[in-house]
Amino acid sequence: KPTQPIPNDFVYSIPSKPEHVDYLRYIQSFPENDSPEVFGLHPNADLTFRIASANELLAKLTLIQPTRALEGSGEGCAAEERIKDRC
């Protein structure tokens, strides 16, 4: 049984609707999040994607962490401390 089934048992098909508005309604009825199985992937593909995204986010957050800077006295201070001192 899939860990993330297709929402509401949605059936992907090519509609035979004569009006443009009918196509738009059909497209708007698509689920917001597709199951990996729709694309022929293993259900764990979504988990792998989410883990990779979280790791990438954490790596970027680490890069933008404030660093210590040397001041004239030789002591280091965080960027936030320097900003607070100037305000």
Accessible surface in RSA format (square Angstrom, percent):
REM  Atomic radii and reference values for relative SASA: ProtOr
REM  Chains: A
REM  Algorithm: Lee & Richards
REM  Probe-radius: 1.40
REM  Slices: 20
REM RES _ NUM      All-atoms   Total-Side   Main-Chain    Non-polar    All polar
REM                ABS   REL    ABS   REL    ABS   REL    ABS   REL    ABS   REL
RES LYS A   1   232.69 113.5 153.81  94.4  78.87 187.8 107.24  96.5 125.45 133.6
RES PRO A   2    50.49  36.8  41.08  37.4   9.41  34.2  43.30  35.7   7.20  44.7
RES THR A   3   108.64  77.3  74.29  75.3  34.35  81.9  75.53 101.4  33.11  50.1
RES GLN A   4    57.32  32.1  55.56  40.6   1.76   4.2  31.03  66.1  26.28  19.9
RES PRO A   5    70.72  51.5  66.76  60.9   3.96  14.4  67.18  55.5   3.54  22.0
RES ILE A   6    54.04  30.8  48.11  35.8   5.93  14.3  48.11  34.6   5.93  16.1
RES PRO A   7    47.67  34.7  37.82  34.5   9.84  35.8  46.96  38.8   0.70   4.4
RES ASN A   8   153.56 105.9 113.90 110.1  39.66  95.5  38.98  93.8 114.58 110.7
RES ASP A   9   121.99  85.5 107.34 106.8  14.65  34.6  34.20  80.5  87.79  87.6
RES PHE A  10    36.77  18.4  26.62  16.5  10.15  26.4  31.60  19.2   5.18  14.8
RES VAL A  11   111.96  73.7 100.21  90.7  11.75  28.3 103.34  89.8   8.62  23.4
RES TYR A  12    75.19  35.1  49.51  28.2  25.68  66.8  49.77  37.4  25.42  31.3
RES SER A  13    67.04  56.7  46.22  61.7  20.82  48.0  39.94  85.0  27.11  38.0
RES ILE A  14   166.46  94.7 141.20 105.2  25.27  60.9 142.17 102.4  24.29  65.9
RES PRO A  15    24.14  17.6  12.78  11.6  11.36  41.3  20.93  17.3   3.21  19.9
RES SER A  16   114.00  96.3  80.85 107.9  33.15  76.4  54.92 116.9  59.08  82.8
RES LYS A  17    85.56  41.7  77.59  47.6   7.97  19.0  22.97  20.7  62.59  66.7
RES PRO A  18   124.54  90.8  83.46  76.1  41.09 149.3  95.51  78.9  29.03 180.4
RES GLU A  19   104.69  60.1 103.83  78.6   0.86   2.0  30.19  58.4  74.50  60.8
RES HIS A  20   131.94  72.1 122.20  84.9   9.74  24.9  88.16  90.9  43.77  50.9
RES VAL A  21    77.44  51.0  75.63  68.5   1.80   4.3  75.63  65.7   1.80   4.9
RES ASP A  22    34.99  24.5  32.61  32.5   2.39   5.6   4.67  11.0  30.32  30.2
RES TYR A  23    82.91  38.7  82.91  47.2   0.00   0.0  56.84  42.7  26.06  32.1
RES LEU A  24    76.36  42.5  76.30  54.6   0.05   0.1  76.30  53.6   0.05   0.1
RES ARG A  25   151.90  63.8 144.00  73.4   7.90  18.8  61.79  84.4  90.12  54.6
RES TYR A  26    38.99  18.2  33.29  18.9   5.70  14.8  38.42  28.9   0.57   0.7
RES ILE A  27    96.75  55.1  92.22  68.7   4.53  10.9  92.22  66.4   4.53  12.3
RES GLN A  28   143.39  80.2 111.02  81.1  32.37  77.1  46.04  98.0  97.35  73.8
RES SER A  29    64.01  54.1  38.39  51.2  25.62  59.0  45.93  97.8  18.08  25.3
RES PHE A  30    78.90  39.5  65.38  40.5  13.51  35.2  65.38  39.6  13.51  38.7
RES PRO A  31    24.08  17.6   4.57   4.2  19.52  70.9  16.37  13.5   7.72  48.0
RES GLU A  32   174.76 100.3 136.45 103.2  38.31  91.2  55.64 107.6 119.12  97.3
RES ASN A  33    97.64  67.3  90.24  87.2   7.40  17.8  15.86  38.2  81.78  79.0
RES ASP A  34    58.10  40.7  37.51  37.3  20.59  48.7   4.47  10.5  53.63  53.5
RES SER A  35     1.02   0.9   0.61   0.8   0.41   1.0   0.18   0.4   0.84   1.2
RES PRO A  36    10.06   7.3   6.07   5.5   3.98  14.5  10.06   8.3   0.00   0.0
RES GLU A  37    62.32  35.8  45.21  34.2  17.10  40.7  23.88  46.2  38.44  31.4
RES VAL A  38    47.10  31.0  15.55  14.1  31.54  76.0  22.02  19.1  25.08  68.0
RES PHE A  39   135.84  68.0 105.23  65.2  30.61  79.6 113.77  69.0  22.07  63.2
RES GLY A  40    70.83  87.4   0.00   N/A  70.83  87.4  36.38  99.8  34.45  77.2
RES LEU A  41    96.57  53.8  88.60  63.4   7.97  20.0  91.52  64.3   5.05  13.6
RES HIS A  42   119.68  65.4 106.48  74.0  13.20  33.8  81.13  83.6  38.55  44.9
RES PRO A  43    28.10  20.5  24.51  22.3   3.59  13.0  24.58  20.3   3.52  21.9
RES ASN A  44    73.86  50.9  73.52  71.0   0.34   0.8  15.61  37.6  58.25  56.3
RES ALA A  45    31.84  29.3  19.94  30.8  11.90  27.1  27.07  38.1   4.77  12.6
RES ASP A  46    33.63  23.6  29.96  29.8   3.67   8.7   6.87  16.2  26.77  26.7
RES LEU A  47   102.34  57.0  99.51  71.2   2.83   7.1 101.18  71.1   1.17   3.1
RES THR A  48    88.67  63.1  85.99  87.2   2.67   6.4  65.28  87.7  23.39  35.4
RES PHE A  49   136.73  68.4 130.90  81.1   5.83  15.2 136.51  82.8   0.23   0.7
RES ARG A  50   130.07  54.6 124.17  63.3   5.90  14.0  47.60  65.1  82.46  50.0
RES ILE A  51    92.81  52.8  90.34  67.3   2.48   6.0  92.80  66.8   0.01   0.0
RES ALA A  52    57.55  52.9  48.83  75.3   8.73  19.9  53.66  75.6   3.89  10.3
RES SER A  53    47.37  40.0  39.08  52.2   8.29  19.1  33.04  70.4  14.33  20.1
RES ALA A  54    48.37  44.5  43.20  66.7   5.17  11.8  47.97  67.5   0.40   1.1
RES ASN A  55    87.60  60.4  81.68  78.9   5.91  14.2  26.14  62.9  61.45  59.4
RES GLU A  56    97.41  55.9  90.51  68.5   6.90  16.4  35.85  69.3  61.56  50.3
RES LEU A  57   103.90  57.9 100.95  72.2   2.95   7.4 103.57  72.7   0.33   0.9
RES LEU A  58   107.14  59.7 105.31  75.3   1.83   4.6 105.57  74.1   1.57   4.2
RES ALA A  59    55.88  51.4  46.37  71.6   9.51  21.6  54.12  76.2   1.76   4.7
RES LYS A  60   114.93  56.1 114.53  70.3   0.40   1.0  72.15  64.9  42.79  45.6
RES LEU A  61    76.31  42.5  76.30  54.6   0.01   0.0  76.30  53.6   0.01   0.0
RES THR A  62    94.82  67.4  84.56  85.7  10.26  24.5  63.02  84.7  31.80  48.1
RES LEU A  63   147.94  82.4 118.95  85.1  29.00  72.9 121.81  85.5  26.13  70.3
RES ILE A  64   133.31  75.9 106.69  79.5  26.62  64.2 113.01  81.4  20.29  55.1
RES GLN A  65   107.73  60.2 100.38  73.4   7.35  17.5  29.79  63.4  77.93  59.1
RES PRO A  66    61.87  45.1  32.29  29.4  29.59 107.6  41.80  34.5  20.08 124.8
RES THR A  67   102.09  72.6  94.40  95.7   7.68  18.3  70.21  94.3  31.88  48.2
RES ARG A  68   158.53  66.6 132.74  67.7  25.79  61.4  66.05  90.3  92.47  56.0
RES ALA A  69    27.76  25.5  21.54  33.2   6.22  14.1  27.76  39.1   0.00   0.0
RES LEU A  70   152.12  84.7 122.58  87.7  29.54  74.3 122.58  86.1  29.54  79.5
RES GLU A  71    79.47  45.6  64.74  49.0  14.72  35.1  25.35  49.0  54.11  44.2
RES GLY A  72    90.69 111.8   0.00   N/A  90.69 111.8  47.35 129.9  43.34  97.1
RES SER A  73    91.23  77.1  48.24  64.4  42.99  99.0  53.66 114.3  37.57  52.6
RES GLY A  74    53.39  65.8   0.00   N/A  53.39  65.8  30.98  85.0  22.42  50.2
RES GLU A  75   125.82  72.2 120.21  90.9   5.61  13.4  42.90  83.0  82.92  67.7
RES GLY A  76    34.57  42.6   0.00   N/A  34.57  42.6   8.91  24.5  25.65  57.5
RES CYS A  77    14.51  11.0  14.51  16.2   0.00   0.0  14.22  36.0   0.29   0.3
RES ALA A  78    14.72  13.5  14.72  22.7   0.00   0.0  14.72  20.7   0.00   0.0
RES ALA A  79    29.24  26.9  28.81  44.5   0.42   1.0  28.96  40.8   0.28   0.7
RES GLU A  80    88.81  51.0  87.16  65.9   1.66   3.9  45.37  87.7  43.45  35.5
RES GLU A  81    79.60  45.7  77.59  58.7   2.00   4.8  36.17  70.0  43.42  35.5
RES ARG A  82    71.99  30.2  70.29  35.8   1.70   4.0  18.13  24.8  53.86  32.6
RES ILE A  83   107.02  60.9 106.10  79.0   0.92   2.2 107.02  77.1   0.00   0.0
RES LYS A  84   153.97  75.1 137.70  84.5  16.27  38.7  85.90  77.3  68.08  72.5
RES ASP A  85   117.75  82.5  83.62  83.2  34.13  80.7  31.61  74.4  86.14  85.9
RES ARG A  86   201.75  84.7 163.32  83.3  38.43  91.5  60.73  83.0 141.01  85.5
RES CYS A  87   134.08 101.4  71.33  79.6  62.76 147.5  62.48 158.3  71.60  77.2
END  Absolute sums over single chains surface
CHAIN  1 A     7672.3       6259.5       1412.8       4702.9       2969.4
END  Absolute sums over all chains
TOTAL          7672.3       6259.5       1412.8       4702.9       2969.4
